[in-house]
């Protein structure tokens, strides 16, 4: 009897799938993945990141927490229905029911969780949660779509 391992997505594959580069890649590692169901990963928040410069009390902007969730969701969509990153892109389309609960600061490990709520053709609706040490920081529903790269 053989056991199947869930698809692994390391930083090299993350960089191939997401149309982003440093400093905007906000998923450092995928720790658990069940295609078409859910993904878990994290981002290690460092003081040296550019958005903290000039802040007397550095806090990761909420929009970047949501961006990290959307990137995790895009990786889930990719793992569920792999596409050729040289021919297709996945784009974040929208947010709904977003709530911020707790600030994220340098030194935190931001844990990311997304699950599929609905998938139809090339559009994915996901529910995401971001937390630090088990404390919920942000949550919301995300929408993403796989499109052709074009010429």
C-alpha positions as CSV (number, residue, x, y, z in Angstrom):
1,X,0.0,0.0,0.0
2,X,1.4,3.4,-0.9
3,X,0.6,6.6,0.9
4,X,0.2,9.8,-1.0
5,X,1.7,13.0,0.3
6,X,-0.1,16.3,-0.1
7,X,1.5,18.7,-2.7
8,X,4.3,20.7,-1.2
9,X,4.8,24.3,-2.1
10,X,8.2,25.7,-1.1
11,X,9.4,29.3,-1.6
12,X,10.8,28.5,-5.0
13,X,7.3,27.3,-6.2
14,X,5.6,30.2,-4.4
15,X,7.7,32.6,-6.5
16,X,6.8,30.7,-9.7
17,X,3.1,30.8,-9.0
18,X,2.6,34.3,-7.6
19,X,3.2,37.2,-9.9
20,X,5.0,39.1,-7.1
21,X,8.6,39.6,-5.9
22,X,10.2,40.8,-2.7
23,X,9.0,42.6,-0.6
24,X,5.5,41.8,-1.7
25,X,5.6,38.0,-1.4
26,X,4.0,37.6,2.0
27,X,3.9,33.8,2.4
28,X,7.1,32.3,3.6
29,X,6.0,28.7,4.0
30,X,3.1,26.4,3.3
31,X,2.8,24.0,6.2
32,X,-0.3,22.0,5.4
33,X,-2.3,21.7,2.2
34,X,-5.4,19.7,1.2
35,X,-6.2,20.5,-2.5
36,X,-9.8,21.9,-2.9
37,X,-10.2,22.1,0.9
38,X,-7.7,24.2,2.8
39,X,-4.2,25.6,3.2
40,X,-2.1,26.6,6.2
41,X,1.1,28.6,6.1
42,X,2.8,31.5,7.7
43,X,4.7,34.7,7.3
44,X,7.5,35.7,9.7
45,X,7.2,39.4,10.4
46,X,10.6,41.1,10.6
47,X,11.4,44.7,11.7
48,X,13.6,45.2,8.6
49,X,10.5,45.1,6.3
50,X,10.1,48.4,4.4
51,X,6.6,49.2,5.7
52,X,7.9,49.5,9.3
53,X,10.4,52.3,8.4
54,X,9.4,55.5,10.0
55,X,6.9,54.0,12.4
56,X,7.5,54.7,16.1
57,X,5.3,51.8,17.1
58,X,5.5,49.4,14.1
59,X,2.4,47.5,13.2
60,X,1.9,45.4,10.0
61,X,-0.7,47.3,7.9
62,X,-4.0,45.5,7.9
63,X,-4.0,45.6,4.1
64,X,-0.8,43.5,4.1
65,X,-2.3,40.9,6.5
66,X,-5.2,40.6,4.0
67,X,-2.7,40.4,1.1
68,X,-0.9,37.5,2.9
69,X,-4.2,35.7,3.2
70,X,-5.0,36.3,-0.5
71,X,-1.6,34.9,-1.5
72,X,-2.2,31.8,0.6
73,X,-5.6,31.5,-1.1
74,X,-4.1,31.8,-4.5
75,X,-1.6,29.0,-3.7
76,X,-4.5,26.8,-2.6
77,X,-6.3,27.5,-5.9
78,X,-3.1,26.6,-7.8
79,X,-2.6,23.4,-5.8
80,X,-6.2,22.4,-6.4
81,X,-6.2,23.0,-10.1
82,X,-2.6,23.5,-11.3
83,X,-2.1,25.9,-14.1
84,X,1.0,26.9,-16.1
85,X,2.3,30.1,-14.5
86,X,4.0,31.0,-17.8
87,X,0.5,31.1,-19.5
88,X,-1.8,32.0,-16.6
89,X,-1.9,34.4,-13.6
90,X,-4.0,34.3,-10.5
91,X,-5.4,37.6,-9.3
92,X,-7.0,38.7,-6.1
93,X,-10.5,40.2,-6.9
94,X,-12.1,41.3,-3.7
95,X,-12.9,41.1,0.0
96,X,-16.0,40.7,2.0
97,X,-16.9,40.5,5.7
98,X,-13.4,41.6,6.8
99,X,-12.6,42.2,10.5
100,X,-9.4,43.1,12.2
101,X,-9.0,41.8,15.7
102,X,-5.4,42.3,16.9
103,X,-2.4,44.1,15.6
104,X,0.6,42.2,14.1
105,X,4.0,43.5,15.1
106,X,7.6,42.7,14.2
107,X,8.7,39.4,15.7
108,X,5.3,37.7,15.2
109,X,4.8,34.7,13.1
110,X,1.6,35.3,11.2
111,X,-0.3,32.0,10.8
112,X,-2.4,31.9,7.7
113,X,-5.4,29.7,7.0
114,X,-7.7,29.6,4.0
115,X,-10.5,27.2,3.1
116,X,-12.5,26.9,-0.1
117,X,-16.1,28.2,0.3
118,X,-17.0,27.9,-3.4
119,X,-15.2,27.2,-6.7
120,X,-16.8,27.7,-10.1
121,X,-14.8,27.6,-13.3
122,X,-11.8,30.0,-12.8
123,X,-13.2,31.9,-9.8
124,X,-12.5,30.9,-6.2
125,X,-14.3,32.1,-3.1
126,X,-12.3,31.5,0.1
127,X,-12.6,32.1,3.9
128,X,-9.4,33.2,5.5
129,X,-8.1,33.8,9.0
130,X,-4.8,35.2,10.1
131,X,-3.6,34.7,13.7
132,X,-0.6,35.0,16.0
133,X,0.0,32.4,18.7
134,X,-3.6,31.3,18.3
135,X,-5.1,34.8,18.7
136,X,-7.2,35.8,15.7
137,X,-5.8,39.0,14.0
138,X,-7.9,39.3,10.9
139,X,-10.6,37.4,9.0
140,X,-12.6,37.7,5.9
141,X,-13.9,36.2,2.6
142,X,-11.6,36.5,-0.4
143,X,-12.2,36.2,-4.2
144,X,-9.6,35.2,-6.7
145,X,-9.5,34.3,-10.4
146,X,-7.2,32.5,-12.8
147,X,-6.8,34.4,-16.1
148,X,-4.7,34.1,-19.2
149,X,-1.5,36.1,-19.2
150,X,-2.2,37.4,-22.7
151,X,0.4,38.7,-25.2
